[in-house]
Amino acid sequence: MPKTRPQPGPISLSRRVVFLHVAKTAGTSIVHFFRERLPAGSICSHGDFLGFPQHRPDFQHQLRQYQFVSGHFGYIDVADLLRDSYSFTFLRDPVDRVLSLYKFCMHPDMQKRFAVARAARDLGLEGFLHSKLPEVCEMLDNQQTWQFARMYWSEDRKSLAHLSERDLLALAQAHLSEFSHTGLTETFDEDFALILLDLGISESVPRARQFQTAEPVTREELQPSTLAILQERVALDYHLLDFVRARRNQP
């Protein structure tokens, strides 16, 4: 008879936790960890915030109802919560993140729900990476930088269109510096262990990963010209990643 996996014990948080979840950075594994251990109704995640009131005071009031606030939201959505919360996020190599996103878009459920997934299905890999459709640009063009500068939706990009790329990057870096911890997908276990330590949670990082790509798309599958275009589309994201790595290497 197969052994039943023991259920994780409950945990308590001494203050609110904010996890700004960049898509395809292994964040679902983190959400799963906390959802298994916190009381039902005390955590929001992923796109839950899309159903919250659009009026900002009401939106902020809704977020404050949760112990663990997580989602694919932007800095602007949680800026007011950071001062009195423990906050963290993860970044990922930008090309790897986009290729993982493309593969995830092949899930039929994603295609039912999101225009970007339908675009990925219809265009194929090369066409997707070249596409200038708004729903593709939102998720590809320096998405990580935009998520920390403000948010990556088209209207958010328009609101900061007056900024130079240098100033946009500086804004994202300044906002990212407000977070208690910034992890990297490449050092996920080490970073998640530090986050748990900060929160006073004496548990090991689970080995299992949620939604881990079984057959990932690799950059070797791309035409050299397509890879060059993709690298150009995420150039600021690489600068943001370098900024985080440099901070981590400081004594």
matplotlib code that plots the C-alpha trace (Angstrom):
import matplotlib.pyplot as plt

x = [0.0, 1.5, 2.6, 0.5, 2.5, 2.2, 0.4, 2.5, 1.8, 0.3, 2.6, 2.0, 3.3, 4.3, 3.5, 2.1, 4.2, 4.2, 5.4, 5.6, 5.4, 7.1, 5.6, 7.7, 10.2, 9.2, 6.9, 4.0, 6.1, 6.4, 2.7, 1.9, 4.2, 2.3, -1.1, -0.7, 0.3, -1.8, -5.5, -7.9, -8.7, -5.5, -3.6, -4.2, -2.0, -1.5, -4.3, -6.7, -6.0, -7.6, -11.0, -10.4, -12.0, -10.3, -10.7, -7.2, -8.3, -10.7, -8.0, -5.5, -8.1, -8.8, -5.0, -4.7, -7.2, -4.6, -1.7, 0.2, -0.2, 1.0, 0.2, 1.4, 0.8, 3.1, 5.1, 2.4, -0.2, 1.8, 4.0, 1.9, 2.2, 6.0, 6.8, 5.0, 5.4, 8.2, 8.5, 10.3, 10.5, 12.4, 14.0, 15.0, 17.3, 15.1, 15.5, 14.9, 11.8, 10.3, 11.0, 9.4, 6.4, 6.0, 5.9, 3.4, 1.2, 0.8, -1.5, -5.1, -6.4, -4.0, -5.3, -8.9, -8.0, -5.3, -4.8, -1.1, -1.4, -3.6, -1.1, 1.7, -0.4, -1.3, 2.1, 4.5, 7.7, 9.6, 6.5, 5.7, 9.2, 8.9, 5.3, 4.4, 0.8, 0.1, -0.6, 2.7, 4.7, 3.3, 4.7, 7.9, 9.3, 11.4, 8.5, 10.5, 11.7, 8.3, 6.8, 9.1, 9.0, 5.2, 3.4, 3.7, 0.2, 0.1, -1.5, 1.2, 3.9, 2.1, 2.1, 5.9, 6.6, 8.3, 11.1, 14.3, 15.3, 18.0, 15.5, 13.1, 15.7, 16.8, 13.2, 12.8, 16.1, 15.0, 11.7, 13.4, 15.7, 12.6, 12.1, 13.3, 14.8, 15.3, 16.0, 17.1, 15.6, 19.1, 19.6, 16.0, 16.7, 19.3, 17.0, 13.9, 15.7, 16.9, 13.3, 12.0, 14.7, 13.8, 10.2, 11.1, 9.9, 11.9, 11.2, 13.3, 12.7, 10.5, 12.2, 9.0, 8.4, 4.9, 4.4, 8.1, 8.5, 9.0, 10.5, 11.7, 12.3, 16.0, 17.7, 19.6, 16.2, 16.0, 17.4, 20.4, 18.5, 15.5, 17.6, 19.3, 15.9, 14.7, 17.8, 17.2, 13.6, 14.7, 17.9, 16.8, 15.8, 19.4, 20.6, 18.1, 19.4, 23.0, 22.0, 20.6, 23.7, 26.0, 24.1, 24.3, 28.1, 28.6, 30.3]
y = [0.0, 3.4, 5.7, 8.8, 12.0, 13.7, 16.9, 20.0, 21.6, 25.1, 28.1, 31.6, 34.9, 37.7, 40.3, 40.5, 38.9, 40.4, 38.2, 40.0, 37.1, 37.5, 34.8, 31.8, 32.3, 29.1, 31.3, 28.8, 26.5, 29.2, 30.0, 26.2, 26.0, 28.8, 27.8, 24.4, 25.9, 29.1, 29.2, 29.2, 32.7, 34.3, 34.1, 35.6, 34.6, 34.7, 36.6, 36.9, 40.6, 41.0, 40.5, 43.1, 46.6, 48.8, 51.9, 52.1, 52.7, 49.7, 47.7, 48.4, 47.6, 44.2, 43.4, 44.2, 41.5, 38.8, 37.6, 36.5, 38.8, 37.3, 37.8, 38.8, 42.4, 45.4, 47.5, 50.2, 47.7, 46.9, 49.9, 51.1, 47.7, 47.3, 49.5, 47.4, 44.0, 41.4, 41.5, 39.4, 38.5, 36.4, 37.3, 34.9, 35.0, 36.9, 34.7, 31.6, 33.2, 34.0, 30.5, 29.0, 31.3, 30.2, 26.6, 27.3, 29.1, 25.7, 24.5, 24.5, 26.1, 29.0, 29.4, 29.6, 32.3, 34.5, 36.3, 35.9, 32.1, 32.1, 34.2, 31.8, 28.9, 30.6, 32.1, 29.3, 29.9, 32.1, 34.1, 34.7, 36.0, 38.4, 39.5, 43.1, 42.2, 44.2, 41.1, 39.7, 42.9, 43.2, 39.8, 39.9, 43.4, 43.9, 42.6, 42.2, 45.8, 47.2, 45.1, 46.8, 50.2, 50.2, 47.4, 45.8, 46.4, 48.7, 51.5, 51.4, 51.6, 54.6, 56.4, 56.1, 56.7, 60.0, 58.2, 57.2, 53.6, 54.6, 56.3, 53.5, 51.0, 53.3, 53.5, 49.7, 49.3, 51.8, 50.0, 46.6, 47.9, 48.4, 44.6, 42.7, 39.9, 39.5, 35.9, 34.4, 31.3, 30.0, 29.9, 29.2, 26.7, 29.0, 32.0, 30.3, 28.9, 32.5, 33.8, 31.0, 31.8, 35.5, 34.6, 32.3, 29.2, 26.1, 24.0, 22.8, 23.9, 21.3, 19.4, 19.2, 22.0, 23.1, 23.4, 22.5, 22.3, 18.7, 19.5, 23.1, 25.1, 26.0, 28.9, 26.4, 25.8, 29.4, 30.9, 33.1, 36.2, 35.4, 34.9, 38.3, 40.0, 38.4, 39.5, 43.0, 42.9, 41.9, 44.0, 46.1, 42.9, 41.7, 45.0, 44.6, 41.0, 42.3, 44.9, 42.2, 40.0, 42.9, 43.7, 40.1, 40.1, 43.1, 42.2]
z = [0.0, -1.0, 1.8, 2.3, 2.2, 5.6, 5.5, 6.4, 9.7, 10.0, 10.2, 11.5, 10.1, 12.5, 9.8, 6.3, 3.5, -0.1, -2.9, -6.2, -8.6, -12.0, -14.3, -14.9, -12.1, -10.1, -8.0, -8.1, -6.0, -3.3, -3.4, -3.1, 0.0, 1.8, 0.6, 2.2, 5.5, 6.0, 6.8, 3.9, 2.8, 4.1, 0.8, -2.6, -5.6, -9.4, -11.1, -8.1, -8.0, -11.5, -9.8, -7.1, -7.2, -9.8, -7.5, -5.9, -2.3, -2.5, -4.2, -1.5, 1.2, -0.5, -0.5, 3.2, 4.1, 3.4, 5.4, 2.3, -0.7, -4.0, -7.6, -11.1, -10.1, -10.6, -8.1, -8.3, -6.9, -3.7, -3.1, -0.2, 1.5, 1.4, 4.3, 6.9, 5.2, 4.6, 0.8, -1.7, -5.4, -7.9, -11.2, -14.0, -17.0, -19.5, -22.5, -20.4, -18.9, -22.3, -23.7, -20.6, -21.0, -24.6, -23.6, -20.8, -23.3, -25.1, -22.3, -23.5, -20.3, -20.8, -24.4, -23.2, -20.7, -22.2, -25.5, -25.3, -25.1, -28.2, -30.0, -29.1, -30.4, -33.6, -34.4, -33.4, -31.6, -34.2, -35.0, -31.4, -30.6, -33.6, -32.9, -32.2, -31.0, -27.9, -25.8, -26.8, -26.2, -22.7, -21.8, -23.7, -24.0, -20.8, -18.8, -15.6, -15.8, -16.4, -13.6, -11.1, -12.6, -12.6, -14.4, -17.8, -19.3, -22.3, -20.4, -17.8, -20.5, -22.0, -18.7, -18.4, -22.1, -21.3, -19.6, -21.3, -21.1, -18.7, -16.4, -16.7, -15.6, -12.7, -11.5, -11.6, -9.7, -7.1, -6.6, -6.5, -3.7, -1.5, -1.3, 1.7, -0.5, -4.2, -5.3, -8.6, -10.2, -10.8, -7.0, -6.0, -3.2, -1.5, -1.8, -0.6, 2.4, 3.3, 2.9, 5.2, 7.7, 7.6, 8.4, 11.2, 9.5, 10.4, 7.4, 4.5, 0.9, -0.8, -3.6, -5.7, -8.2, -9.4, -13.2, -13.9, -17.7, -18.8, -22.2, -22.1, -25.2, -25.5, -27.1, -29.4, -31.1, -32.3, -35.5, -34.6, -35.9, -33.7, -30.6, -31.3, -31.7, -28.4, -26.6, -27.8, -26.6, -23.1, -22.9, -19.9, -18.1, -18.4, -16.9, -14.0, -13.5, -13.5, -10.9, -8.6, -9.0, -8.3, -5.1, -4.0, -4.5, -2.3, 1.1]

ax = plt.figure().add_subplot(projection="3d")
ax.plot(x, y, z, "-o")
ax.set_aspect("equal")
plt.show()
